[in-house]
Amino acid sequence: MVPVKSDEQKDFRDIVSHNLKEYYVSVKQLDVDERPYNWDEVKKRLKQLIDGINRAIESEYKGTRHSAFASIKNQLDGYRTQKTNIAGLAINKAIHTISKGMIAYKMRKVSLEEQRTLKRKDMFHIPLDKRGLVQTQRYSVPGYPCLYLAHRVYGCWEEMGRPDFGTVMVSKFETQLSFKLLDLRVPSKQTWDKNMARCLLIFPLVIASMVQVKNSKDTYKPEYLIPQLLTEWVISKNRDKSGEEILGIVYTSAQKNDDFDFPEDSYDNYAIPVLKPLGSNKYCKRLKDYFKLTSPTYYDLEVLKHVDGVPCGHLGLNEEQQKEENMMLSHFGEMEEFLKNAELEQIKE
């Protein structure tokens, strides 16, 4: 069911409503021996969540974003009225813990001039004093910086719309502390087998967050509505200190496809909004503590420095021999070898 394809003839509201209804019908048709033990509760809660998502979209379309956020917040946190008592989504079961030492990547599109001038810090989130550069993204709103990472370089490339590799630079990130993320990935079979009820209950949010953009040039993209409300929930939850801190969201890219036979986690992405948005610092003081990162580099430069995957400078020779060997192992040295026995002729009038 995901990613959800856009339909030129259908409005975003109708696309989401139809897919959620189709999902609910499929869930109800599960064989008796496949159902979780708390089946009736799962069905009831699932219906409430789907109704809450549809209400949020309806409120957004009416221009009442506060009501849209309240609808999503109520589903995640739970709420009580005189007639109704709705439990939260048991978010603790939808949490993914990132361990210290995890590797991730960030890709940035650059000009030829920036290839020589881009610094390590330029690969972090957009500086707080340059909020005007923050455009709307699936999991962030204009003006609020967010650190976007991917589990694999390939995932960065897909999320950025498959740019020419000669126009992008990449940095590797390594986590220095463990932290928690709201898990909106398409469940693996292992996750399904471990907790089917959790997968069933979180999947409506996955569906509503993985609708592919119909008009990429539009300023307002309704396909980003639910992901942005979920990011707002993460930010507000961390502000009021209710429960454990959730730094951001891990999600499956809406660009997921079958063009490459790559591992499923190639489409895992991370959206982490800044934790300290105010103050005189350009970069979030707290978020900096969570990551180390490499200086950015680009593909063509690395190709020139390697031959058959072997980097220059790893042969255990003395300094001068090593430098000469570096040259001969590089693509520059390879070009010299190509020309070594090429025919030489004098210029003729």
ZIHUFEN-V782818 format. One line per field, one symbol per residue. burial: 1 if it has 16 or more other C-alpha atoms within 10 Angstrom, else 0. A space follows every 10 residues. Layout:
burial = ???
This chain:
burial = 0111010000 0110111011 0011000000 0000110000 0110111011 1111111111 0000101111 1111111000 0000010010 0001110000 0011111100 0000100100 0011111100 0001011111 1001111111 1111111110 0000001111 1111100011 1111111000 0000011111 1111111111 1111000000 1111111111 1111101100 0000111111 1111110000 0000111111 1111101000 0011001000 1010011100 0001111000 1110000000 0100111111 1010000000 000000000
